[in-house]
Amino acid sequence: MKNVSMIIIIALVLGGVKGYSLWQESLKNAALTAVVSEKLKHKKEVSRLKKSHEKEITRIKRKYQKKLAKVKARERAKAKIQRTLSAMPVMGVAAFGLFEKVEYDHWKKENPTGTFEAYTDEITFEMNEVLKEEYREYYEEYQKFLSIYANRPIDPNL
């Protein structure tokens, strides 16, 4: 026991504070060297794996690119269909409204004292007659709907 304590005392006296800082610095350097060595081993392992699996990685990348292109094309197609469907009804309704406005204006020139209700009654009556004559097979299906207008009295302004 005396030998061990003598060695420690001698080391402290000879080394002092500088010996302690040298010892601490050497521990830091050893830890840093170990970390750098592990990083280098890791890079070598990743590089080795990349080389050995290069064909598979390339195949997977191509497959991913094809899937990605297909998904993008599909989404563009969906968007185009949605735009078309949303635009068509709007254009159809706008065209219908424009045609009705033109028809009403012509009717109004012929019937200056007529009202919009009289115009709708007349058009509905005429549509009912056309459906009865031209579309007999469909008339029965529309009969309930059209009976509302067929039973209405005709406006005396016509």
Disulfide bonds with the S-S distance in Angstrom:
none
